Amino acid sequence: MDVVQLKTLIHVAELGSLSKASDRLHIAQPALSRQIRQLEKELGVYLFERHGRGMIITEAGSGVLQHATRIMDELDAIRSSVSGAQGSFRGAVAIGTTPTIAEIMTVRLVKRIREENPDLSIRVSSAFSGYLLDWIQRGELELAVSYDLEPLHTLRIVPVMMENLVLVGPPRAGLKMDQAVNFSTLAHEHMVLPSPRHGLRKIMDRCAADVGFKFVTNVEADSFGAMIDLVRNDFGLTALPLASIYGHLQSGTLCAAPLVEPTPMRKLVMVSPADRKVSQGTRYVGETFVDLASELVEQGIWAGHML
C-alpha cells in the first residue's frame, strides 16, 4: 500500500469513474485501474462495485476512504511541522478567486506580497467557483478562495469569514450605511441580479422566499463589471459585498445600505488540494489573504465577521 494508491482511491471515489479520474490526474486509465486492483488485493476486499456507468464505492471502500483522507491530512501536518520559520519565499504561486473577491483583494494582496517577499511571483485567476475547483483538482491552481462549497475528500476547505451582502444603488437612491433596509422592501424594486445559477442569486432568492416573495428581474448580469455599470445607469439596485464597491462609495458614484430581516450572507472559504503537497509560499499567500481580510473587516470596509 502506498500514498499514490490512496490518492487514486480518493479521486475515483469522488468522481465515480476511472476515465474521469484519469483525465483529472493526467495518468493513464490502465495505470489507475491497476493501482485500485493492487490495493484491493492487499486489503482482501472489493473497494468498488463496477458497472457500465462507472464505479460505486462499497461499504468497505468507504471505511478505507475515511482512513485515506486522514492519512493525507497527516502527511500535510508533517510537512508543516518541519517547514521552519517563515523566511523570504521564492518561486511562483497560482491562486484563483471569484470575481467579487478579485475586485476586493487582488491589488491589496499583490502589494502586500511584493512588500514582504519581492522574490515570490504570484498569478491571480478570476472565475466562478466551479472553474476554480476544476483548476485546483487538475493542478493548475495551488489555492483558491470561493464561497459555500460542498465538502470533498480531494479538497482541504478552510472557512475564512461570513460576508454580508449590502444593497447597492446609484447616488439618487439615497442609500446610507447607517440606515438599514428591510429585505421585504425589495419586492417592489427593480433589481439587477446574476442569473439563477449564480451563488449570489441563490442567496438572494432564498432570502426573498423567507419573507414571502420572488424576484422578477428584467435585467440579469453574471459579470461584476456589468452589474456595476447597469446600477450606475439606473437600471435597478443590486446586492454585493461592501468591500467590492467601497471605492465607488468613497467617490460618490454609488451608494449602499445594510440589508436586514434577513441579512443575506455567504461563507468565504479557502481551498487547497488535500492529496498533494502545498508549497510554503502558497501557505504564506493564504495566511496573507486571511490577514488582509481581517484588517478590512476591522476597518469596516468588508461587512461581515471572521470565522
Phi, psi and omega in degrees: 000134178219173185296325180299317178297318180294321177298317178298316178304315182298314183289318180295321179297319181291317186271339180068024185199131174293322182295319179292321177295322177299317180295318182291316187272352182059040177235138182303141183302317179302324179294319178294317179300319179295320179297317179295317180297319180296320180293318178297320180296317181294321183277340178076022178220158172276129180268338182223150167263122181271137174212177187297335184260001179146216184224134178244129183291140180277175177297318177296320178298324179297321177295317178296322180300319179298316178295319181299319180295318179294324178297318178298322177295320180294321177299319178295321179296323177298314180300319182294323186291337182250012185287338180079182182290151180294129176237210178272121184270147177235180179090205184221147178233131177253119182236145178237146177220162172288163184302318182291323177293322177301319180297323182282316199249341190304305183295315181298316182293313180297320179298314181295318180294318180297323180290319187269327183219076185297342181271357180265122178271146180226135175244123183250124176246145180238128181194170175292161188304318182302318178293319181300316181295319178298317180294322177298313185289335176274354180085011180276340174234150176259340184207143176220149175240122187215196183233143163040070182259147172287140180296138177227144181295334184274357184237143170259115185246119183243120178296141180246307183200161168260123185255130175272139172267140179245156177281132185235136179212174175290164183308323184293345180291338175070023179288143181226141184290345177262010178229099183291151180246130177291131185303326184298336180291344181289345178300337184253010183254151168283126184241142171253108184230161174292172177291161185302338181283347184281140182301319180298319179296321180298321178296315180295320179295321178296317179296319178297318179297325180297330181252012167090027173216172180231134179292134171244107186253132174269341181228123175237144180212126178268356179263130178302313181298320179294321178299315180298314181297320180294319178294317180297333180261024170067030176274352178150184176262165176216180176231129184211164172297141181302316185299329184290339181239013184300320179298322178294325177294319180295323181273350178084012180274347174218163171229163184208159177211150175294149173255137182225163175052062000265169172265118178292127182224157174213150183270127176266131183230156175252134188236132174219162181290136179271350188247012176208163185295136173252128185292159177295329175297320178295319177300318179298317179299317178298316179296322178295320177301313181297318179300315180294319179299317179298319178298317181293324177295315180297326181279355181078014180274328179244110184285126180149197177214147181286151179253000000 
